């Protein structure tokens, strides 16, 4: 693991310039995704390194859509046993 704290989960959110040319929009999406993961998932996770790669055609405008997408992904990952509960 990388980083200062080897016993803590780490998250990276990657979004391409193809999705949005404006860094402001990409950073807003990135911060909202971090917040959703921090609130809903990371307290339950133990020592995970997660990379989220956004492949959509456009960035969802409101935080509720982002939260819904992230939670759908987490439930999908649990069903496929990619991550433990």
Buried (B, 14 or more C-beta within 10 A) or exposed (E): EEEEEEEEBBBEBEBEEEBBEEEEBBEBBBEBBBBBBEEEBBEEBEEBEBEBEBEEEEBBEEBEEBBEBBBEBBEEBEEEEEBEE
